[in-house]
Amino acid sequence: MRNRKRMRLISLVMFVIAVIFVLCALSNPGLGRTLYIGNWRFGAEQWRFCYKIYAFVMVGLFGASFFAKK
């Protein structure tokens, strides 16, 4: 199996896992614990933003696998 095909397969598996993770995380109404750092609160809205960034990164990695050199 060529290096390019291996990268696509690995990135596809990572993408599927990321989609499942994000769907499970966003379906949870609490979205994890609320963290307090001093007076700053890291709650559900911030977790939702982090999960969306994670999903975009996984999509980017999957797309980048199509532009890999031989």
N, C-alpha and C positions, 0 to 999 in steps of 0.2 A: 504494500500500500504506500503510495507516494505521500510525501510530507504534507502537501496541500490538502489531500483528501483526509488525512489524519486530523489536521487542524480544523477542517470543516466539521468532521464528525464530533470532535471534542467540543467545539463551540456550539454545535447544535444541542448536544446533551446539556451543556451549561445553560443554554438559552431556555430549554424546556424546564430545567430545575428552577431557573429564575422566575419563569412565568408562574409555575406552581407555587413557589414561595411568596411572590407578590400577591397572587390571588388569595392565598390563605391569610396572609398578613392583613390585607385590606378588608377581608371579610370579618375580621375580629374587631368588634366595636371599640374595644379598649386600646387597641394597637400597642400593646406592651405597657411597660411601666412608665410613669412620669418621673423623670430625673430632675433634681434640683441642684444647680451649680451656683452656689451663692444665692442671689436673688433671682437668677435666671431660671425659667422653667422650660424643660424640654419635654413637651407633651405629645398628644396624638397627632396634631397637625404637623409637627416637626418630624415625627416618625413617618407619616404619610409622604412627606417631601423626600426623605431619605430613601424610602422604598421606590419612589418614582425615579430618582436618580439611579438607583441600582438597576432598575429595569432598562433605562436608557443606556447605561454602560454595557449591559449584556447584549442589547441589540447592536450597539456599536462594535463589540467584539465579534459578534456573529457576522456582521457586514464586512469587517476588516479581514476575515478569513478568506473572502473571495478575492482580495487584492494582494494576497501573499505571493512573494516571488518563489520560484522553484527552488 
